[in-house]
Amino acid sequence: MTNDSLLLAQPFTLKSGMIIKNRLIKAALSEALGNAEGGPSPALIKLYRTWAQSDIGVLITGNVMIDRDALGEPGNVIIEDERHLVFLKEWATMAKSSGSQVWMQINHPGKQALRGLNKETVSPSAVPFSPKMQALFATPRELTHVEIEDIIQRFATTAAIAQKAGFSGIQLHGAHGYLISQFLSPHHNRRNDQWGGNPENRRRFVLEIYKSVRAKVGAAFPIAIKLNSADFQRGGFTEEESLATIQALDEAGIDLIEISGGTYEKPVMMQSSHTKVSTASREAYFLDFAKKVRQLSTVPLMVTGGFRSLNGIESALKAGDLDFAGLGRIFAIEPLAAKRLINGLETQNQVKPLTTGIKFIDDLGSLEVTWYTRQMHRIGHGIKPIPDEHGLKSFLLDIKDKGLGILKNRQLRAS
Ligand SMILES: Cc1cc2nc3c(=O)[nH]c(=O)nc-3n(C[C@H](O)[C@H](O)[C@H](O)COP(=O)(O)O)c2cc1C
């Protein structure tokens, strides 16, 4: 039973005719639960079986990689061919077992992969990271035209395999500083060929990916994209270019756009929300930008980052700023949170600022990700999450399990 007076409990029909049963979407959370071959592990499948019971409209998976030579983080699921098809089918079946849809987020990290994870990193141009990040992230090699064409095809191949496995749609990861986002950014993309030099050329990569995916999956299969409102980085992707990109993707036929923002160098997508629950009518981070999108496009819109309360979500929907509220971290500590919201109840837990109490460790910037990843792993292993687990305890347990390497491996993995 849902609360029919709530807008967030109402269905929404995409232009393909596909009906999404309500307005809540689980945003991508990289689960780091791929097995040694890059296939979905039993714990990953169990995690989605649990989330499926929340009655949420759509579960978007954590980012899945299109190339095993270009991982974003350890434990990624990788889809280059059909070798994992049986387990991918099981993953999709479990995720859909209570009527939710499951969309696979697909990604290429470009330069934003930690040193040592891949043989080399690539990007539209060989632009180094900011000095304080260079110890962790190598200066990438500039992609050749042939490699760019290959990556475009890989997105299409992965999407087609997701479709074959029974996923209900896919989402391109065009946000947070990964390869698509690098192509869009005048800071990272200094090319002067057809892939760079002006906004139209910088948009070509994402539009070509969209077209090649569409050609493989057909008109009825939802293709969404997560896009930055801006990079919040000097010389980076601006709101103006983001609006123009949204317009171009809308004209090309994209089914849904999710708004986020930031990169590893400016991780604004995961600000710690200090907003009080009862008064938080404008708690989400990117609502002002969403209003601007609404003025120029009718593309179905999802906004992610900062939603914490029933009132916050419902007010934003009523104001007409968005069609879907995207929520991330809450589902790692309260897997059935969507069920409560759809029934007009507040969640039982709150996403709170995390700290170890030790400035040096907090400054590493890894806690937010390691803490939430540990919670997802608990759910995947059939153990209850611990929403009030102390940051220091989580940090020390992570070191115990994985060794001091996590100081390097997990740093700034904001996805
Ligand atoms: C552990 C963790 C992993 C994440 N992985 C991804 C990812 O794979 N892809 C993505 O687009 N965003 C990823 N994000 C960002 C979330 O989708 C979302 O944008 C962010 O958590 C803000 O939403 P929230 O305030 O509801 O948590 C991740 C966030 C966390 C905490």
The ligand as a Tripos MOL2 file, in Angstrom:
@<TRIPOS>MOLECULE
LIG
   31    33     1     0     0
SMALL
NO_CHARGES

@<TRIPOS>ATOM
      1 C1         30.0610    4.8010   -1.5720 C.3       1 LIG1
      2 C2         29.5900    5.6870   -2.7020 C.ar      1 LIG1
      3 C3         29.7160    5.2440   -4.0160 C.ar      1 LIG1
      4 C4         29.2330    6.0400   -5.0760 C.ar      1 LIG1
      5 N1         29.3230    5.5340   -6.3510 N.ar      1 LIG1
      6 C5         28.7870    6.2230   -7.3880 C.ar      1 LIG1
      7 C6         28.7870    5.6710   -8.7040 C.ar      1 LIG1
      8 O1         29.2330    4.5590   -8.9680 O.2       1 LIG1
      9 N2         28.2710    6.4360   -9.7060 N.ar      1 LIG1
     10 C7         27.7170    7.6780   -9.4670 C.ar      1 LIG1
     11 O2         27.2200    8.3030  -10.4050 O.2       1 LIG1
     12 N3         27.6950    8.2180   -8.2360 N.ar      1 LIG1
     13 C8         28.2050    7.5090   -7.1810 C.ar      1 LIG1
     14 N4         28.1350    8.0380   -5.9180 N.ar      1 LIG1
     15 C9         27.4550    9.3320   -5.7150 C.3       1 LIG1
     16 C10        25.9530    9.1070   -5.4330 C.3       1 LIG1
     17 O3         25.2800    8.5620   -6.5600 O.3       1 LIG1
     18 C11        25.2310   10.4370   -5.0880 C.3       1 LIG1
     19 O4         25.4050   11.3230   -6.1900 O.3       1 LIG1
     20 C12        25.7680   11.0710   -3.7960 C.3       1 LIG1
     21 O5         25.9000   10.0940   -2.7750 O.3       1 LIG1
     22 C13        24.8370   12.1910   -3.3240 C.3       1 LIG1
     23 O6         23.5420   11.7030   -3.0280 O.3       1 LIG1
     24 P1         23.0560   11.5050   -1.4690 P.3       1 LIG1
     25 O7         23.2390   12.8550   -0.8080 O.co2     1 LIG1
     26 O8         21.6250   11.0690   -1.5580 O.co2     1 LIG1
     27 O9         23.9480   10.4690   -0.8770 O.co2     1 LIG1
     28 C14        28.6400    7.3010   -4.8330 C.ar      1 LIG1
     29 C15        28.5280    7.7470   -3.5080 C.ar      1 LIG1
     30 C16        28.9890    6.9620   -2.4470 C.ar      1 LIG1
     31 C17        28.8020    7.4270   -1.0280 C.3       1 LIG1
@<TRIPOS>BOND
     1     1     2 1
     2     2     3 ar
     3     2    30 ar
     4     3     4 ar
     5     4     5 ar
     6     4    28 ar
     7     5     6 ar
     8     6     7 ar
     9     6    13 1
    10     7     8 2
    11     7     9 ar
    12     9    10 ar
    13    10    11 2
    14    10    12 ar
    15    12    13 ar
    16    13    14 ar
    17    14    15 1
    18    14    28 ar
    19    15    16 1
    20    16    17 1
    21    16    18 1
    22    18    19 1
    23    18    20 1
    24    20    21 1
    25    20    22 1
    26    22    23 1
    27    23    24 1
    28    24    25 2
    29    24    26 1
    30    24    27 1
    31    28    29 ar
    32    29    30 ar
    33    30    31 1
@<TRIPOS>SUBSTRUCTURE
     1 LIG1         1 GROUP 0 **** ****
